[in-house]
Amino acid sequence: MDLNLTDKIAFVTGASKGIGREVAARLASEGCDVVITARGQEDLEQTATELAATSGRKVVAQAGDMSSPDDVDRCVRAALDAFGRIDILVTCAGSSPGGLLEELTEDQWMQSLNLKFMGYVRTVRSVVPHMVERGSGSIVLVVGNDGLKPSFWEMTAGAANAADLNFASSIADQYGPKGVRVNTVNPGPVDTDRWDGLEKAFARDMGVDQAEARRRAEASIPFGRITRPDEVAALVAFVASDLAASVHGAHIPIDGAQRKALMER
């Protein structure tokens, strides 16, 4: 299926690894030129080089921390200087620590809210005026199913993700009439390095080994398997494209119909 994304300009945060990298790779393969951001300069530049070589498109690396308003604005300015516009914004930067309420620290709660929620707010706030000026744009926030399906072990993620969903619904109302579409894509467990770390932490808190943590995660999903990052990227690319022109203000799960409670038993 041709998504009609050739020559679109995409800005993807958290793009040096995991879901963000797969999203950037998919958009580039569909014909987008892509600006990618992440905190680690070396990984980011290597990713940009590899994606450009694979896709034949321009992939620009801009290192920045989305918890810093100055970094966000600098990266967005660099994208506009390089390409003159941003047609697609995809936010993937941010992770939240798992843990039990009695173990979670104040700093862990603030870490989750500052990056996974406020990082998304900062990025949208910086990009959306340019989309409004042009009268078009597509924003896809990669959030997480914790915002839709509460989990006592993933409370910090749930709080940040629920805030992201509310934020997305609000700006969909505000900017839809100005030609800017806003949607969220909400993965459950996705087979990335980050998920491996969460499995280890879950195993620690539940008093089991990592193999059992993995088994519980898989058992909570009717398909019996963890989602691949390229599956998430394919959905993001479709939602970002004009083929999804009437998809607006939607919160789309991609979690194999996971039932969180089964994982925590």
C-alpha positions in Angstrom: 0.0 0.0 0.0 1.4 3.4 -1.0 0.9 5.8 1.9 1.6 8.8 -0.2 4.3 10.0 2.1 6.9 10.7 -0.5 8.7 14.0 0.2 6.9 14.6 3.5 9.1 16.0 6.4 8.9 14.0 9.6 10.2 14.9 13.1 10.6 11.9 15.4 11.7 12.1 19.0 13.3 9.2 20.9 14.5 7.9 17.6 17.9 6.3 18.2 16.5 3.0 19.4 13.4 1.0 20.0 10.0 2.1 18.7 11.2 5.6 17.8 14.0 4.1 15.5 11.5 1.8 13.8 9.1 4.7 13.2 11.8 6.8 11.7 12.9 3.8 9.5 9.4 3.2 8.3 8.7 6.8 7.5 12.0 7.1 5.6 11.2 3.9 3.7 7.8 5.4 2.7 9.7 8.4 1.2 9.9 10.9 4.1 12.9 13.0 4.9 13.3 12.6 8.7 14.7 14.6 11.5 15.5 12.3 14.5 16.2 13.4 18.0 17.4 11.6 21.1 19.8 12.3 24.0 22.7 10.1 22.9 24.7 11.8 20.1 26.7 8.8 19.0 23.7 6.4 18.8 21.7 9.1 17.1 24.2 9.8 14.4 24.8 6.1 13.7 21.0 5.6 13.4 20.8 8.6 11.0 23.6 7.2 8.8 22.1 3.7 8.7 18.6 4.9 7.9 19.8 7.3 5.2 21.8 4.5 3.6 18.9 2.1 3.7 16.2 4.4 2.5 18.0 6.8 0.2 16.3 9.7 2.0 17.7 12.6 4.1 17.9 11.7 7.7 19.1 14.5 10.0 20.3 13.8 13.6 19.7 16.5 16.2 20.7 15.5 19.7 18.5 16.9 22.4 16.7 16.2 25.7 13.0 16.6 25.5 12.9 17.3 29.2 14.6 20.6 28.3 12.4 23.3 26.7 15.5 24.9 25.2 16.6 21.6 23.6 13.2 21.0 22.2 13.0 24.5 20.6 16.6 24.1 19.2 15.9 20.8 17.6 12.6 22.1 16.0 14.4 25.2 14.7 17.1 23.0 13.2 14.5 20.9 11.4 12.8 24.0 10.0 16.1 25.4 9.0 17.0 22.2 7.2 13.7 21.5 5.4 11.4 24.6 5.8 8.5 22.7 7.3 7.4 19.8 9.5 4.5 17.8 8.1 4.5 14.9 10.6 5.4 14.9 14.3 5.8 11.6 16.1 6.8 11.7 19.8 8.4 8.6 21.2 10.9 10.0 23.7 10.2 9.0 27.2 10.0 6.1 29.5 8.6 5.6 33.0 9.9 3.4 35.8 7.8 0.5 36.9 7.5 -0.3 40.5 5.2 -0.7 43.5 3.7 2.3 45.2 5.7 1.8 48.5 9.0 1.6 46.5 8.6 4.4 44.0 10.4 7.6 44.9 9.3 11.2 44.4 12.1 11.5 41.8 10.8 8.5 39.8 7.3 10.0 39.7 8.7 13.4 38.5 10.9 11.7 36.0 7.9 10.0 34.4 5.8 13.1 34.3 8.6 15.4 33.2 9.7 13.4 30.2 6.8 11.2 29.1 4.1 13.9 29.6 5.7 17.3 29.7 8.3 16.3 27.0 5.3 15.6 24.7 3.7 18.9 25.6 6.9 20.8 24.9 7.4 19.2 21.6 3.9 19.7 20.4 3.9 23.3 21.7 7.1 24.0 19.6 5.9 22.3 16.4 2.2 23.1 16.2 2.4 26.8 15.4 4.3 26.0 12.2 1.7 23.5 11.2 -1.1 25.9 11.9 0.7 28.6 9.8 0.7 26.1 6.8 -2.9 24.9 7.5 -1.9 21.2 7.7 0.0 18.6 9.7 -0.2 15.3 11.5 0.8 14.7 15.1 1.0 11.1 16.4 1.9 10.7 20.1 3.2 7.2 20.9 1.9 6.9 24.4 1.1 3.5 25.8 -1.8 1.3 26.9 -1.1 2.0 30.6 -3.1 5.2 30.0 -6.1 3.1 28.9 -5.6 0.1 31.1 -4.5 0.8 34.7 -1.8 -1.4 36.2 -0.6 -1.2 39.8 3.0 -2.0 38.8 3.0 0.7 36.1 1.4 3.6 37.9 4.0 6.2 36.9 3.5 5.3 33.3 -0.2 5.2 33.7 -0.4 8.7 35.2 1.8 10.2 32.5 0.1 8.3 29.7 -3.4 9.2 30.9 -2.3 12.9 31.0 -1.0 12.5 27.4 -4.3 11.1 26.2 -6.2 14.0 27.8 -3.7 16.4 26.3 -4.1 14.8 22.8 -7.9 15.0 23.0 -7.7 18.6 24.0 -5.4 19.7 21.2 -7.3 17.6 18.7 -10.4 19.8 19.5 -8.3 23.0 19.3 -6.2 22.4 16.2 -8.4 20.1 14.1 -10.3 23.2 12.7 -6.9 24.6 11.7 -5.9 21.6 9.6 -3.8 19.7 12.2 -4.7 16.1 12.9 -3.8 14.7 16.4 -3.9 11.0 17.4 -2.3 8.6 19.8 -1.0 5.1 19.3 -0.8 3.1 22.5 1.4 0.0 22.6 1.4 -2.6 25.3 4.6 -4.7 25.8 6.9 -4.2 22.8 10.0 -6.3 22.2 12.7 -3.7 22.7 15.7 -3.1 25.0 13.4 -1.0 27.2 11.0 -3.9 27.6 13.8 -6.2 28.6 14.7 -3.7 31.4 11.1 -3.6 32.5 10.9 -7.4 32.6 13.9 -7.5 34.9 12.4 -4.9 37.2 9.0 -6.6 37.2 10.7 -9.9 38.0 12.5 -8.3 40.9 9.4 -6.7 42.4 7.2 -9.8 41.9 9.8 -12.2 43.4 10.2 -14.3 40.2 12.8 -14.8 37.6 12.8 -13.0 34.2 11.6 -16.0 32.3 8.5 -16.1 34.5 8.0 -12.3 34.0 8.1 -12.9 30.3 5.6 -15.8 30.6 3.2 -13.6 32.5 3.4 -10.8 30.0 2.8 -13.2 27.1 -0.1 -14.9 29.0 -1.8 -11.5 29.5 -2.1 -11.2 25.7 -4.6 -13.4 23.8 -2.1 -13.9 20.9 0.4 -15.1 23.4 3.3 -13.0 22.1 4.9 -9.6 22.6 4.3 -6.9 19.9 7.2 -6.2 17.5 8.4 -2.6 17.2 8.0 -2.7 13.4 4.3 -3.4 13.9 3.9 -0.3 16.0 5.8 1.7 13.3 3.5 0.5 10.5 0.5 1.7 12.5 2.1 5.1 13.2 3.0 5.5 9.5 -0.6 4.8 8.4 -2.1 7.1 11.1 0.3 9.9 10.1 -0.5 9.6 6.4 -3.3 11.2 4.4 -4.9 7.8 3.9 -6.1 8.3 7.5 -7.4 11.8 6.8 -10.5 11.2 8.9 -8.7 9.6 11.8 -8.6 12.5 14.3 -8.7 12.6 18.1 -8.4 8.8 18.3 -6.5 6.7 20.9 -5.6 3.5 19.1 -4.3 0.5 21.1 -1.8 -1.9 19.6 -1.4 -4.4 22.4 -3.0 -7.7 21.2 -6.0 -6.9 23.6 -3.7 -7.3 26.6 -5.4 -7.8 30.0 -3.0 -6.1 32.5 -4.5 -7.9 35.5 -3.4 -11.3 34.2 0.3 -10.1 34.1 0.2 -9.0 37.8 -1.3 -12.2 39.3 
